[in-house]
Amino acid sequence: MSGEGRAELDGDKTTLTGDFTADAGWFGIPASAPPSLSDDVIVERGAEAPLAKGAERLHLDLRFGLGEHLHFRGRGLDTRLAGSLRLVGDVGANLRTTGTIRAVGGTYDAYGRTLAIERGALNFQGAVDNPGLNVLALRKGLPVEAGVEVLGTVARPKVRLFSAPEVPEPEKLAWLVLGRGQGEVSAGTPRSLWARPMRCSGATCRRAPRSSRASASTT
């Protein structure tokens, strides 16, 4: 990382300003969650130290550029990141972030397929932990290119199947999962795959479980 920064002290207020660029880097998220303590383990941290009277305020005005060589891999995503962010405000609830982080090319694994990222952006206009989402990943090279589109925000994502050209929902899923249209599905393919509705939670979609009636009819 390169750049310049400056710190200014004015009474009980410290202001940090700077402009930095990530020259190169790689980071990722492990496929499995980190180990955690069992629910029956109690950790006593002791009493918290009281805040000093007249504690200093820390104010930030920082700019970060992601450069041309910052790569990310994790949770099915493999891409290069670009864009820039600006953090302004007092550390804590008043800290605001503006800017965009973009996924430049790369792939995303979903439904057992590797999808090409057509567009991918996190748009920051406020709290750093709830950016807007604008993501589209497709299975390319087929007469119907189907995939997943994610809009909304991190806190309230809106996930839907997408295709170009536009086709009915069961057709989108057929092209995405099997690489062919619903009419070309062989007799051995479970028809219940297309009959069950989609259920989405966060940025993940899956088929709803069969009803007891449907299960009984297939036995």
Buried (B, 14 or more C-beta within 10 A) or exposed (E): EEBEEEEEEEEEEBBBBBBBBBEEEEEEEEEEEEEEEEEEEEEEEEEEEEEEEEEEBBBBBBBBBBBEEBBBBEEBBBBBBBBBBBBBBBEEEEBBBBBBBBBBEBBBEBBEBBBBBBEBBBBBEEBEEBBBBBBBBBBEEBEBBBBBBBBEBBEEBEBEBBBEEEBEEBBBBBBBBBBBBBEEBEEEBEEBBBEBEBEBEEBEBEBEEBEEEEEEEEE
